[in-house]
Amino acid sequence: MSELPTVTGSQAVKAFEALGFQLDRVKGAHHVLVKPGHRFHLSVPVHGTDSLKRGTLRSLIRAAGVTVDDFRAALSGKPGSH
């Protein structure tokens, strides 16, 4: 398994949007993303320039149903197998 990248909440939101998720709402510092036909909503904490904790990011990636490699590809803007 690939190593998790270090990303901020804003970067994670952009990567998940590249993977087909859409911003549904913002509640406080949490951006809630949804994807039609997907079982889970993703609640991404966005705290300025603070990086997401590794466990939080891994949980979000798992809930999104993608691999770490797919997430890394979405971060870099390269098309992946999503």
N, C-alpha and C positions, 0 to 999 in steps of 0.2 A: 504494500500500500504506500502511496506517495505521502511525503511529509506535508503537513498542513502549512499553508502560507500564513503569514502574519498580515492581517487586514483590519481596516477600520470597519465600523458598521456601514458607513456610506459605500465603501468599496464592495462590501458583501451584498448590499441591496442592488447595486448595479450589476454584479455578477449573476445574481438570481434572476434579475429582469432579463438578462441575456439568455438565461435558461428557460424563459417562457413565463415567469411569474410576473404579476402585476401588483403595483401598490394599491392596496384596498383602503387603508386608513392609517393615520398616525395618531397614536394615543400616548401622550407624554413623549418619552424618548424612544418609544418602540414603533418601528415601522412594520405594519402587518401586510404581508404579501400573500396573494392567492393565485392559484392556477386552475383554470376551468378543468373539471374532471379529476383534479388531484385531491386526495383525501385530507391532507393537512394544510393548515395555514402556518406561515412562518412569521414569527415575531422577532425581528432583528433589533437589538438595542443599538441605538446610534447616539454615542456620547462624544461628539466633537472628533478630536483626533486620537481618542483612546482606541487601542486595538481590542478586538474581541478576544475573549479568553478561549483557549484551545478547546475546552470541553463544550463551550457554547457553540463554537463554529462547527465542531464535529457533529453535534446534535442537529444543527440546522441543515448541514449537508445530508445527513442521514434522512431527516424528515422530508427533504426535497426529493429524495429518491435518486440522487446522482452520486457519482464517485468523486473522490478528491481530485482525480485527474480531470474530470469534466468541469469541476468547479474552477480549477487552475486555468483551464483553457478559456473559460468564460471570463475570468479575470483579465487575461491577456488579450482578449478580443479575438482569439483564434477559434475557428469553428471546431467543435468537438463532436463526440458521438452522443449528443443529447438530442 
